[in-house]
Amino acid sequence: MRSRDIVVTLGIIGIILMIIIPVPLFMLDLLLSLNISISLLILLISIYTKEALEFSVFPSLLLVTTLFRLALNITTTRYILSQGSAGDVIEAFGNFVMGGNALVGFIVFIIIVIIQFMVITKGAERVSEVGARFTLDAMPGKQMAIDADLNSGIIDEKEARERRKKIQMEADFYGAMDGASKFVKGDAIAGIIIALINIAAGLVVGMVFQGMPLQEAISRYTLLTVGDGLVSQIPALLISTGTGIVVTRAASESNLSSDVIKQLFNQPKTMFIVSGVLFFLGLTPLPFIPYFMLSIIFAVLGYNMISASKKDISEQEKEAQEKEVDIEEIRKPENVLPLLQVDPIELEFGYGIIPLADKAQGGDLFDRLVMIRRQCALEMGIIVPMIRLRDNIQLDANEYIIKIKGIEIARGEILFDHYLAMNPGNAEGEISGIDTIEPAFGLPAKWIDDKEREKAEILGYTVVDPPSIISTHLTEIIKRFSHELLGRQEVKMLVDNLKENYPALVEEVIPNLLSLGELQKVLCNLLKEGVPIRNLPTIIETLADYAALTKDTDMLTEYVRQALFRTITKVFIPTQEAKVITLDQGLEQTIVDSLQNTETGTYLALDPHISQTLANEILKQVEKLVSIGHQPIILTSPVVRIYLKRFIDQISEDIVVLSYNEIDPKVKIQSAGMVSV
């Protein structure tokens, strides 16, 4: 890029120096040809540009190309008046146009200049002026439309900035074009003046200084003047045409060529009418052959349009028939089966959240879903099924709901252009915002704007953006309901993956000791209480030791929990110190005595009075522990743990129940209260 910048800079400096320093004659021919090439390139780019901003450098190019042509005019004038010659290119253009007659050549040159100046340049100048005025007048309305879309959530802040930038660029472009078109107008006027000077001065130089006869001087200098004028005015004509195309170009999804063909030749009736009129004119005293040939051409065009139209209609009818067949297939009774499929996880959201899921609008929600699946695999050891994203017009614009197996589990609402600020407990100071509740953990929070964000972070608040709120909420729901998402198919995938590294272990346990369904129940029991199953080899090893003794999945789960004591300790007691609630020894004995064995398993059958008293005592001790900022953990003996956990789940699922064998011996345990009845 640096080398390109240097080339452009040196080129502009070279053009300015060319006005002062003479250019060798052989180099002049090359520069004149380059001028025509650049002009042709600009014209073609103008034709194939879809909108004006794609060629935003055009106003600056007009200045540079105009300066280049004027520098060439000065150079050629220097050669014409000093040497009576200006290179092969100019002589070739002069001879071609003049055809041996100086007067005819000069008149043709004057006509070309007048056409460029009076028609194309003047029209392009007027269109540029009107376009600049209308663009500036429309800016406030466009800005208000962008603000309205932003406030309603249809677009995000990034897209709003891009649209505002585009509006500003349009205003700058048309304003620059209004001024740059004056360069083209001035160039045309300068071309006429230079031509008159070359002829008048050439006659004086030829007759006075070189002793030429009048007729020879007129022929010689008119030839050079016309050639010089054409070499400069033809590129100017090309660029003027390009200017008119750019400033008259309406917004479209295709280029000028495609639009002309599509819009000019799309009515067969008009082709036949034109054909008939031309044929009638051919029967008049006008020449018959040209009008007859054109009549045939337009008739063929009309016929081809009708054929193409019939083909399009047949294709549309075919598509309509295919759609009708598809509808009939859907109506068949046996085709309702796809409707019975229920997605494991669904995230439905209002139309205002769509930009978060659209990569084209800068949304990264899909990437966050990938990270959620990776996070759950690393933390919980589970394979999260594919998460289905759907927009739901029945929801509010910024509302979303999370479904597990088709049933709504949770919902939340976000505010665009705001951040959620939460006090982690050590934040100092107050911030201004809209009070709300954090959806994932139910904590008090505030919606704050971007101006308040830095202040909140300095004060110690936890600040998150809307996409993080949704992904965090979704992650917590997946972890909470992971035991429902873990089916036999997912367990088989875990077992097959384990078998690659531990083939002997898997072959011994499955299916010889346990079925896939029994293993699934054990894993679901662990996940239901928040115990990760990533250490699958240890789980299978433990099941291999105890599956021969009992097939009770609840008891097998307890054995596995004891084997995973370090994992459980890390999850629930990360600080290596814990204040816990214990059970009175008599209460534990009462629970053991109340166990009843049935064919379907062992259940706790407490006296209703004891159950009510036990529930009240547990809640009292839990509230005391929570009030001092500790997680409620109840510690009990291994034989009682599972039955007490089932009893407590009826009160609250957030209370952790551990046995003595599930805690690392290195952890310091302190009793903060005892439950007794």
C-alpha positions in Angstrom: 0.0 0.0 0.0 2.9 2.4 0.7 4.3 1.9 -2.8 0.9 2.6 -4.3 0.6 5.8 -2.3 4.0 6.9 -3.5 3.1 6.1 -7.2 0.0 8.2 -7.0 1.8 11.1 -5.3 4.6 11.1 -7.8 2.1 10.9 -10.6 0.3 14.1 -9.5 3.6 15.9 -8.9 4.7 14.8 -12.4 1.6 16.2 -14.0 2.3 19.6 -12.4 5.9 19.5 -13.5 4.9 18.6 -17.1 3.2 22.1 -17.4 6.7 23.7 -16.9 9.2 21.1 -18.1 9.1 20.0 -21.8 8.3 16.3 -22.4 10.2 14.4 -25.1 8.1 13.9 -28.3 8.2 10.1 -28.1 6.9 10.3 -24.5 4.1 12.7 -25.6 2.5 10.0 -27.8 2.5 7.6 -24.9 1.0 10.1 -22.5 -1.8 11.0 -25.0 -2.6 7.3 -25.4 -2.6 6.9 -21.6 -5.0 9.8 -21.3 -7.5 8.1 -23.7 -7.0 4.7 -21.8 -7.7 6.2 -18.4 -10.8 8.0 -19.7 -12.2 4.8 -21.2 -11.5 3.0 -17.9 -13.4 5.7 -15.9 -16.4 5.4 -18.3 -16.5 1.6 -18.0 -16.3 1.8 -14.2 -19.1 4.3 -14.2 -21.3 2.0 -16.3 -20.7 -1.1 -14.1 -21.1 0.7 -10.8 -24.3 -0.2 -8.9 -24.4 2.9 -6.7 -22.4 6.2 -6.6 -20.5 5.5 -3.4 -18.8 2.5 -5.0 -16.9 5.1 -7.0 -16.5 7.7 -4.2 -13.0 8.8 -5.5 -14.6 10.1 -8.7 -14.6 13.8 -7.8 -10.9 13.7 -7.1 -10.2 11.8 -10.3 -12.0 14.5 -12.2 -9.6 17.1 -10.9 -6.5 14.9 -11.6 -7.6 13.9 -15.1 -8.6 17.5 -16.0 -5.2 18.7 -14.8 -3.5 15.9 -16.8 -5.4 17.0 -20.0 -4.5 20.7 -19.5 -0.8 19.7 -19.0 -0.9 17.7 -22.2 -2.6 20.7 -24.0 0.2 23.0 -22.9 2.9 20.5 -24.0 1.3 19.9 -27.4 0.8 23.7 -27.9 4.5 24.2 -27.2 5.5 21.6 -29.9 2.9 22.9 -32.4 4.1 26.5 -32.2 7.8 25.8 -31.9 8.3 22.8 -34.3 5.1 22.6 -36.4 4.7 19.0 -35.2 3.2 17.3 -32.1 3.8 13.6 -32.6 2.2 10.8 -34.6 -1.0 10.5 -32.5 -2.1 14.1 -33.1 -1.3 13.9 -36.8 -3.2 10.7 -37.2 -6.3 12.1 -35.4 -6.1 15.3 -37.6 -5.8 13.4 -40.9 -8.6 11.0 -39.9 -11.1 13.7 -39.0 -10.2 16.3 -41.7 -10.1 13.9 -44.6 -8.0 16.3 -46.6 -10.3 19.3 -46.0 -9.1 21.7 -43.2 -12.5 23.6 -43.0 -14.5 20.4 -42.7 -12.2 19.0 -40.0 -12.3 22.2 -38.0 -16.1 22.4 -38.2 -16.4 18.7 -37.0 -14.0 19.5 -34.1 -16.1 22.6 -33.1 -19.3 20.5 -33.2 -17.8 17.8 -30.9 -16.7 20.5 -28.4 -20.1 22.2 -28.5 -21.9 18.8 -27.9 -19.6 18.1 -24.9 -19.9 21.6 -23.4 -23.6 22.4 -24.1 -25.2 19.0 -23.6 -23.3 16.5 -21.6 -21.1 18.7 -19.3 -23.9 21.2 -18.7 -26.4 18.5 -17.9 -24.1 16.6 -15.6 -23.3 19.8 -13.8 -27.0 20.5 -13.2 -27.7 17.0 -12.0 -24.8 17.1 -9.6 -26.1 20.4 -8.2 -29.6 19.1 -7.7 -28.4 15.8 -6.3 -26.2 17.6 -3.8 -29.1 19.8 -2.7 -31.6 16.9 -2.4 -29.1 14.7 -0.5 -28.4 17.5 2.1 -32.1 18.2 2.5 -32.9 14.4 3.1 -30.2 14.0 5.7 -32.3 14.9 8.8 -35.1 12.5 7.7 -32.6 9.7 7.1 -31.0 10.3 10.5 -34.4 10.2 12.2 -35.2 6.9 10.5 -32.0 5.3 11.7 -32.6 6.5 15.2 -36.2 5.0 15.1 -34.9 1.6 13.9 -32.2 1.7 16.5 -34.6 2.4 19.3 -37.0 -0.3 18.2 -34.2 -2.9 18.1 -34.4 -3.6 14.4 -30.8 -2.6 14.0 -27.9 -2.5 16.4 -25.5 0.3 17.2 -22.9 -1.0 14.8 -25.3 -1.0 11.8 -26.6 2.4 12.9 -23.1 3.8 12.8 -22.5 2.3 9.3 -25.8 3.8 8.0 -24.9 7.2 9.4 -21.5 7.0 7.9 -23.0 6.1 4.5 -25.4 9.1 4.7 -22.5 11.4 5.5 -20.4 9.9 2.6 -23.3 10.5 0.2 -23.6 14.1 1.2 -19.8 14.6 0.8 -19.8 12.8 -2.6 -22.6 14.8 -4.2 -21.3 18.0 -2.7 -17.8 17.2 -4.2 -19.4 16.2 -7.5 -21.2 19.5 -7.7 -17.9 21.3 -7.5 -15.9 18.8 -9.5 -18.3 19.1 -12.5 -17.0 22.7 -12.8 -13.6 21.2 -13.7 -15.1 19.5 -16.7 -17.0 22.7 -17.8 -13.8 24.7 -17.5 -11.8 22.1 -19.4 -14.2 22.3 -22.3 -14.0 26.1 -22.4 -10.2 25.9 -22.2 -10.2 23.4 -25.1 -12.0 25.9 -27.4 -9.7 28.8 -26.4 -6.5 26.7 -26.9 -7.7 25.6 -30.3 -8.3 29.2 -31.4 -4.9 30.3 -30.0 -3.2 27.4 -31.8 -4.7 28.3 -35.2 -4.2 32.1 -34.9 -0.7 31.8 -33.5 0.2 29.0 -35.8 -0.7 31.1 -38.9 1.6 33.9 -37.6 4.4 31.5 -36.8 4.1 29.7 -40.1 3.9 32.7 -42.3 6.2 35.1 -40.4 8.9 32.9 -38.9 8.9 29.9 -41.2 8.0 31.6 -44.4 5.1 29.3 -45.3 2.4 30.3 -47.8 -1.0 31.1 -46.4 -2.7 28.0 -47.7 0.1 25.6 -46.4 0.1 27.3 -43.0 -3.7 27.0 -42.7 -3.6 23.3 -43.7 -0.6 22.5 -41.4 -1.7 24.2 -38.3 -5.4 23.4 -38.7 -4.4 19.8 -39.0 -2.3 19.9 -35.8 -5.0 22.0 -33.9 -7.8 19.7 -34.8 -5.7 16.6 -34.0 -4.7 18.1 -30.7 -8.2 19.2 -29.9 -9.6 15.7 -30.6 -6.9 13.9 -28.6 -7.9 16.1 -25.6 -11.6 16.4 -26.1 -12.4 12.7 -26.8 -11.1 11.7 -23.3 -12.9 14.7 -21.9 -16.1 13.5 -23.7 -15.7 10.0 -22.2 -15.2 11.4 -18.7 -18.1 13.8 -19.0 -20.3 10.9 -20.1 -19.1 8.9 -17.1 -19.9 11.9 -14.8 -23.4 12.0 -16.2 -23.9 8.3 -15.7 -22.6 8.4 -12.1 -24.7 11.4 -11.0 -27.9 10.1 -12.7 -27.5 6.6 -11.5 -30.4 5.5 -9.3 -29.9 2.9 -6.5 -30.2 -0.6 -8.0 -29.0 -4.1 -7.3 -27.4 -4.4 -10.7 -25.2 -2.3 -13.0 -26.3 0.1 -15.8 -26.0 -2.5 -18.6 -28.3 -5.0 -16.9 -30.8 -2.4 -16.0 -31.0 -1.0 -19.5 -31.5 -4.5 -21.0 -34.0 -5.5 -18.4 -36.1 -2.3 -18.4 -35.9 -1.3 -22.1 -36.6 -4.7 -23.6 -39.2 -6.2 -21.4 -42.4 -5.4 -23.2 -43.1 -7.6 -26.3 -46.0 -5.4 -27.4 -43.9 -2.3 -27.8 -41.4 -4.3 -29.9 -44.2 -5.3 -32.3 -45.6 -1.8 -32.5 -42.2 -0.3 -33.3 -41.7 -3.1 -35.9 -45.0 -2.2 -37.5 -44.3 1.5 -37.6 -40.8 1.0 -39.1 -42.3 -1.3 -41.8 -44.9 1.3 -42.7 -42.2 4.0 -42.9 -40.3 1.7 -45.3 -43.3 1.8 -47.7 -43.1 5.6 -47.9 -40.6 7.4 -50.1 -38.0 6.8 -47.3 -35.3 4.1 -48.0 -37.0 0.7 -47.8 -34.1 -1.6 -46.9 -32.9 0.1 -43.6 -36.4 0.4 -42.2 -37.4 -3.1 -43.4 -34.3 -4.6 -41.7 -35.0 -2.7 -38.4 -38.6 -3.8 -38.6 -37.5 -7.4 -38.8 -35.0 -7.0 -35.9 -37.7 -5.5 -33.6 -40.2 -8.2 -34.6 -37.6 -10.9 -33.7 -36.9 -9.3 -30.4 -40.6 -9.2 -29.6 -41.0 -12.9 -30.5 -38.0 -13.9 -28.4 -39.5 -11.9 -25.4 -42.8 -13.8 -25.8 -40.9 -17.2 -25.9 -38.9 -16.2 -22.8 -42.0 -15.1 -21.0 -43.8 -18.4 -21.8 -40.8 -20.3 -20.5 -40.8 -18.2 -17.3 -44.6 -18.8 -16.9 -44.1 -22.5 -17.4 -41.3 -22.6 -14.9 -43.5 -20.7 -12.4 -46.4 -23.1 -13.0 -44.1 -26.0 -12.5 -42.9 -24.5 -9.2 -46.5 -23.9 -8.2 -47.3 -27.5 -9.0 -44.3 -28.7 -7.0 -45.4 -26.6 -4.1 -49.0 -27.9 -4.4 -47.6 -31.5 -4.4 -45.6 -30.6 -1.3 -48.7 -29.3 0.4 -50.6 -32.4 -0.5 -47.7 -34.5 0.9 -47.9 -32.5 4.1 -51.7 -33.1 4.3 -51.2 -36.9 4.2 -51.8 -38.5 7.6 -48.5 -40.3 7.6 -46.6 -37.1 7.1 -47.5 -35.7 10.5 -44.6 -37.7 12.1 -42.0 -34.9 11.6 -44.3 -32.6 13.6 -44.0 -34.9 16.6 -40.2 -34.3 16.9 -39.4 -32.2 19.9 -36.1 -30.3 20.1 -34.2 -30.9 23.3 -33.3 -27.2 23.8 -34.9 -24.2 22.1 -34.2 -20.5 22.4 -37.0 -18.4 21.1 -36.7 -14.6 20.9 -38.6 -11.5 19.7 -37.8 -9.7 16.5 -35.6 -7.2 18.3 -33.1 -9.8 19.3 -32.7 -11.1 15.7 -29.6 -8.9 15.1 -27.8 -10.8 17.9 -28.2 -14.1 15.9 -27.5 -12.6 12.5 -23.8 -12.7 11.6 -24.5 -10.3 8.7 -25.5 -7.7 11.4 -22.5 -8.5 13.6 -24.4 -10.9 15.9 -22.3 -13.6 17.6 -25.0 -15.6 19.3 -24.2 -18.7 17.2 -20.5 -18.5 18.3 -21.6 -18.2 21.9 -23.7 -21.4 21.5 -20.6 -23.2 20.4 -18.8 -21.9 23.5 -21.7 -23.0 25.7 -21.5 -26.6 24.5 -17.7 -26.6 25.0 -18.1 -25.1 28.5 -20.7 -27.7 29.5 -18.4 -30.5 28.1 -15.5 -29.2 30.2 -17.3 -28.5 33.4 -20.0 -31.2 33.5 -18.7 -33.8 31.1 -21.9 -33.8 29.1 -22.7 -33.6 25.4 -25.2 -30.8 24.9 -27.6 -31.5 22.0 -28.0 -28.9 19.2 -29.7 -25.8 20.4 -32.5 -24.6 18.2 -32.9 -20.8 17.6 -36.2 -19.5 16.6 -37.8 -16.1 16.2 -41.3 -15.7 17.7 -43.4 -12.8 16.7 -45.7 -13.5 19.6 -43.0 -12.4 22.0 -42.1 -8.8 22.8 -39.3 -7.3 20.7 -36.6 -7.8 23.3 -38.0 -10.9 25.1 -36.7 -14.5 24.9 -37.8 -17.8 26.3 -35.8 -21.1 26.9 -37.6 -24.4 26.3 -36.5 -27.9 27.4 -38.1 -30.6 25.3 -40.8 -28.2 24.1 -41.8 -26.8 27.5 -41.0 -23.3 28.6 -38.5 -23.3 31.5 -37.4 -19.7 31.8 -37.8 -16.4 30.1 -36.0 -13.0 30.2 -35.9 -9.6 28.6 -33.0 -7.4 27.6 -32.5 -3.7 26.7 -30.5 -2.9 23.7 -27.7 -0.3 24.0 -27.7 -1.0 27.8 -25.6 -3.1 30.1 -26.6 -5.1 33.2 -24.8 -4.0 36.3 -24.8 -6.3 39.4 -23.3 -5.7 42.8 -21.1 -8.7 43.7 -21.2 -7.7 47.3 -18.2 -5.4 47.5 -19.2 -2.6 45.2 -19.1 0.9 46.7 -21.3 3.7 45.6 -24.6 4.1 43.7 -25.2 4.1 40.0 -28.2 5.4 38.1 -30.2 3.0 36.0 -33.3 0.9 35.6 -33.9 -1.6 38.4 -34.4 -5.2 37.3 -33.7 -8.8 38.2 -30.8 -10.7 36.6 -32.6 -13.7 34.8 -30.0 -16.4 35.4 -29.5 -16.2 39.2 -32.4 -13.9 40.2 -30.1 -11.3 41.6 -31.0 -7.6 41.9 -29.4 -5.6 39.1 -29.7 -2.4 37.0 -29.8 -1.6 33.4 -27.3 1.2 32.7 -26.3 3.0 29.5 -22.8 3.2 28.0 -22.0 6.5 29.8 -22.6 4.9 33.2 -20.7 1.7 32.3 -17.2 2.9 33.1 -18.3 4.4 36.4 -20.0 1.1 37.4 -16.8 -0.9 36.6 -14.7 1.5 38.7 -17.1 1.1 41.6 -16.8 -2.7 41.5 -20.0 -3.6 39.8 -20.1 -6.6 37.5 -21.2 -5.3 34.0 -22.3 -7.6 31.2 -23.8 -7.0 27.7 -27.1 -8.4 26.4 -25.6 -11.3 24.5 -23.7 -12.4 27.6 -26.9 -12.2 29.6 -28.7 -14.6 27.2 -25.8 -17.0 27.0 -25.3 -17.1 30.7 -29.0 -17.7 31.4 -29.0 -20.5 28.8 -25.9 -22.1 30.3 -27.4 -22.2 33.8 -30.6 -23.7 32.5 -28.7 -26.4 30.6 -26.6 -27.2 33.7 -29.8 -27.3 35.9 -31.6 -29.6 33.5 -28.6 -31.6 32.3 -30.1 -34.8 33.8 -33.1 -34.5 31.6 -31.0 -33.8 28.5 -28.8 -36.9 29.0 -30.5 -39.7 27.2 -29.4 -43.2 26.2 -28.1 -42.0 22.9 -25.9 -39.4 24.6 -24.7 -42.0 27.1 -23.8 -44.4 24.2 -21.7 -41.6 22.7 -19.9 -41.1 26.0 -19.3 -44.8 26.4 -18.1 -45.2 22.8 -15.7 -42.4 23.3 -14.4 -43.9 26.5 -14.0 -47.3 24.9 -11.3 -46.0 22.6 -9.0 -45.5 25.5 -10.5 -48.0 28.1 -11.8 -50.9 26.0 -11.3 -53.6 28.8 -13.2 -51.5 31.4 -16.2 -50.8 29.1 -16.4 -54.4 27.9 -16.5 -55.7 31.5 -19.3 -53.4 32.7 -21.5 -52.9 29.7 -23.5 -54.9 29.0 -22.3 -57.7 31.2 -22.9 -56.0 34.6 -25.1 -53.0 33.7 -27.3 -52.1 30.8 -27.0 -48.7 29.1 -30.2 -47.6 30.7 -28.9 -48.4 34.2 -25.7 -46.5 33.6 -27.9 -43.6 32.3 -29.8 -43.5 35.6 -26.6 -43.3 37.6 -25.2 -40.5 35.5 -28.5 -38.6 35.7 -28.6 -39.0 39.5 -25.1 -37.4 39.6 -26.0 -34.5 37.3 -29.3 -33.8 39.1 -27.3 -32.9 42.2 -24.7 -30.9 40.2 -21.9 -33.5 40.2 -19.9 -33.5 37.0 -19.6 -36.8 35.1 -16.4 -35.9 33.2 -14.4 -38.4 35.2 -16.2 -41.2 33.5 -13.4 -43.8 33.9 -13.6 -43.5 37.7 -17.4 -43.8 37.5 -17.2 -47.0 35.4 -14.5 -48.4 37.6 -16.7 -47.9 40.7 -19.7 -49.5 39.0 -17.5 -52.4 38.0 -16.7 -53.0 41.7 -20.3 -52.8 43.1 -22.6 -53.7 40.2 -22.2 -57.4 41.0 -23.4 -56.7 44.6 -26.5 -54.6 43.8 -28.5 -53.4 40.8 -30.1 -50.6 42.8 -29.1 -47.5 40.8 -29.6 -45.2 43.8 -27.1 -47.3 45.9 -24.7 -47.5 43.0 -24.9 -43.7 42.7 -23.9 -43.3 46.4 -20.9 -45.6 45.8 -19.9 -43.5 42.8 -20.3 -40.3 44.8 -17.9 -41.6 47.4 -15.4 -42.4 44.7 -15.7 -38.9 43.4 -15.1 -37.2 46.8 -12.4 -34.9 45.5 -14.6 -33.7 42.6 -17.6 -33.1 44.9 -15.4 -31.3 47.4 -14.0 -29.0 44.6 -17.5 -28.2 43.4 -19.3 -27.5 46.6 -16.4 -26.5 49.0 -13.8 -24.7 46.8 -12.2 -22.8 49.7 -11.2 -26.0 51.7 -13.2 -24.6 54.6 -16.9 -24.9 55.2 -19.6 -24.2 57.7 -22.2 -26.9 57.5 -25.4 -28.0 59.1 -25.4 -31.5 60.8 -28.1 -33.8 61.9 -28.7 -35.0 65.5 -27.7 -38.7 65.9 -31.2 -39.5 67.1 -32.7 -37.9 64.1 -30.5 -39.9 61.8 -31.6 -43.1 63.6 -35.3 -42.0 63.2 -34.8 -41.6 59.5 -33.1 -45.0 59.2 -36.0 -46.6 61.1 -38.5 -44.9 58.8 -37.1 -46.5 55.6 -39.4 -48.9 53.9 -38.3 -51.4 51.3 -40.6 -52.1 48.4 -40.4 -53.9 45.0 -39.7 -50.6 43.3 -37.1 -49.3 45.8 -36.5 -47.9 49.3 -38.5 -44.9 50.5 -38.6 -42.6 53.5 -41.9 -42.8 55.4 -41.7 -40.3 58.3 -44.6 -39.4 60.5 -46.3 -36.3 59.2 -45.7 -34.4 62.4 -42.1 -35.3 62.4 -41.8 -34.3 58.7 -43.3 -30.9 59.3 -41.0 -30.3 62.3 -38.0 -31.5 60.4 -38.8 -29.2 57.5 -39.1 -26.2 59.8 -35.9 -26.9 61.6 -34.0 -27.4 58.3 -35.3 -24.1 56.9 -34.4 -22.3 60.2 -30.8 -23.5 60.1 -30.4 -22.8 56.4 -31.6 -19.2 56.8 -29.1 -18.7 59.6 -26.3 -20.1 57.4 -27.3 -18.0 54.4 -27.5 -14.8 56.5 -23.8 -15.0 57.2 -23.0 -15.5 53.5 -22.4 -19.2 53.3 -23.8 -21.8 50.9 -26.3 -24.1 52.7 -24.7 -27.5 53.1 -26.1 -30.3 55.2 -23.7 -33.0 56.3 -25.0 -36.5 57.2 -24.0 -40.1 57.3 -23.8 -42.1 54.0 -26.8 -44.3 54.7 -29.1 -41.3 55.3 -27.9 -38.9 52.7 -29.9 -39.9 49.6 -33.2 -40.2 51.5 -32.7 -36.9 53.3 -31.9 -35.2 49.9 -35.1 -36.4 48.4 -37.0 -35.1 51.4 -35.2 -31.7 51.2 -35.9 -31.4 47.5 -39.5 -30.9 48.3 -38.5 -27.8 50.3 -35.8 -26.4 48.1 -33.5 -27.8 45.4 -30.7 -25.3 46.2 -29.8 -27.0 49.5 -26.7 -29.3 49.1 -26.7 -32.6 51.1 -23.4 -34.4 51.4 -22.2 -37.4 53.4 -19.0 -37.6 55.4 -17.5 -40.0 52.9 -17.9 -37.4 50.0 -15.7 -34.8 51.5 -11.9 -34.6 51.2 -10.3 -35.3 54.6 -8.1 -32.2 54.2 -11.1 -29.9 54.3 -11.8 -28.1 57.6 -15.5 -28.6 58.5 -17.2 -26.5 61.2 -20.7 -27.1 62.3 -22.8 -23.9 62.2 -26.0 -25.6 63.5 -27.6 -28.9 64.2 -31.0 -30.1 63.1 -32.9 -32.1 65.8 -36.6 -33.1 66.2 
